[in-house]
Amino acid sequence: MTAQLPEATGSFGEKPTLTFPDAAAPAELEVLVLSRGDGDLVEAGDDLVVHYLGQTWAGHVFDNSYDRGSSINFPIGVGSVIAGWDEGLVGQQIGSRVLLSIPSHLGYGDRGVPAAGIKGGDTLVFVVDIVGVG
């Protein structure tokens, strides 16, 4: 059985809104390609350029790049970001919009990020638009 995942509104480059199912968060990493791009595949070690929205499962939006009006970039697949991003974004095509449901053991674990309102054990959901590689 496939895990129930949130639905995301909007298309690539637009700030999404997530609607959560009345279900428990998946226990493992879930990766859903909402729209597939036609660019090269993201490889470990690439300097990835993305727009994203992050929200706790059935909770609040804790960060998004759309409101700031600028993408972010970071090395992917080399431990510079949470494991759920490294595992879920390597191998995706540039130009894709990807939904990631990231359990806490691949996110911020038992510590959470109190300053962002992320509690220990929280499942994180991201919509990531893969803009390109630097």
ABEGO torsion letter per residue (X at the ends): XBBBBBBBBEBBGBBBBBBBBBBBBBABBBBBBABBBABBBBBBGBBBBBBBBBBBBGBBBABBAAAAGBBBBBBBGAGABBAAAAAAABGBBBGBBBBBBBBAAABAEAAEBAAAGBBBGBBBBBBBBBAEBX
